[in-house]
Amino acid sequence: MNRLGLIERYRDRLPVSEATPIVSLMEGSTPLIPVPAVSELVERETFVKFDGANPTGSFKDRGMTMAVSKALESGAKAVACASTGNTSASAAAYAARAGIACIVVLPAGKIARGKLAQAIAHGATIVPVDGNFDDALAIVLELTSSHDVALVNSINPYRIAGQQTAAWEIVDELEAAPAVHALPVGNAGNITAHWKGYQSVGEAPAMWGFQAEGAAPIVYGEIVDDPETIATAIRIGNPASWDGAVSARDESGGRIEAVTDEEILEAYRLLAGRDGVFCEPASAASVAGIMKFSADLPPGRVVCTLTGHGLKDPDTAITSMGDLDPVPATLSAVLERVGL
Ligand SMILES: *Cc1c(COP(=O)(O)O)cnc(C)c1O
């Protein structure tokens, strides 16, 4: 099959017409990778849907190709988003491609470095604010409702429409849904979109969502004022699609649980070190969750979404896995370090 962007691949199922100017970077069609080390631990055949292989390195591109195409169709000259990092990287790239402006409002000091580099490279106007993601989103909602700027956060229904394609790809490839689909939950747009996508093709895997313990409002049933976790992409205290996540959980017979930062990092190291797949910390929450609750997995296959690429957050990799103290520049010192 020739490589197609998402909208071309699933045009008949998406809200586009011949008049829609398609803004695509050939996103989607990401690999579904078997992960033997994880499979052995959880005693189920497990795959990761590696959405870090999208053009800007996260699943956000699935929704952004739709949101920016529709913004362009409606005549928008600018888009705006609040972001923990990946939304801004994706919005900046698609806006650049579309030839329109992009405004991003970010929690200052809490954006992984790779993501910030992308927004800068693609020429977005970046405004760091002294506040968290939830504060940034409130500002952007007001800005986009009072100015001629299109909102491209996941409350934009075209984002959710585009993100359904991940579920369709999995069903196309496995010729059925898995028994369990696990994913990290931040603003909860992605779990909402996956459930919608599965249902629209008559499938109903149990949806298992995982939040970081310090940012688990849906698990605790209340807003978290100061969310904190190493998994910055899910550092969200008041998810925009809260109801969608609860419906996905309840209608699918699934669950939404908390995993600790230590459990997230353990899954992150296992994926990279044993299965050869490098994702960012938030993504590893899905695998941490199925490891933690493996005793409850029903029979059948498991798919975990790895939402973003490990290169997004080089600092976490280096501080959590690296031993980079230099040795003298001699063969003997090198041999000693490598244990030969
Ligand atoms: C955005 C994001 C999430 C959270 O997705 P939601 O749709 O907000 O629940 C998880 N992981 C990564 C890497 C992300 O970029």
The ligand as an ORCA input file, in Angstrom:
! r2SCAN-3c Opt
* xyz 0 1
  C      -1.270     14.344     25.256
  C      -0.527     13.172     25.766
  C      -1.097     12.235     26.656
  C      -2.469     12.417     27.233
  O      -3.491     12.284     26.298
  P      -4.940     12.828     26.647
  O      -5.707     12.722     25.402
  O      -4.754     14.235     27.112
  O      -5.462     11.957     27.753
  C      -0.365     11.139     27.023
  N       0.891     10.957     26.567
  C       1.474     11.824     25.728
  C       2.861     11.563     25.276
  C       0.781     12.947     25.297
  O       1.394     13.807     24.466
*
